[in-house]
Amino acid sequence: MDTEPEPKTPAEMKEIRLNRKLAQETEGIKTMADIAAADIAIRKRTETLRAARLAREAEDLANPVEPKAKSVKKTVKKKKTI
């Protein structure tokens, strides 16, 4: 039994390299499309969040929250015991 594969001809090697290169290019194009789609999704989500934040800030400016009055602490004097 031979453990080594048959030697390939130069034409076969060229075809193998060409097929590998085409597969890598196809994979690269798919990966770039995935990255672009993720970028678009992130930009849309950021735009939505920014709009919500700006709306909330505008509402806060229109209806400011009144500060609570500070309560005065009463101090209790201790009686001296003899």
C-alpha angles and dihedrals in degrees: 000000000000115000093187119077120239114274111259124230119246090252091055091048090050091051091048091051091047092050091048091050092049091049091051092049091049091049090048092052091050091048093050090050090052091050092049091049091050090049091052091049091050092049092050092048091047091050091051093048092047091051091050092049093048091048091050091048091049090051091049090052092049093048108031117194112243114234115247117250112253113246117230113234115226114222117218116212115219118229117237113240120210 
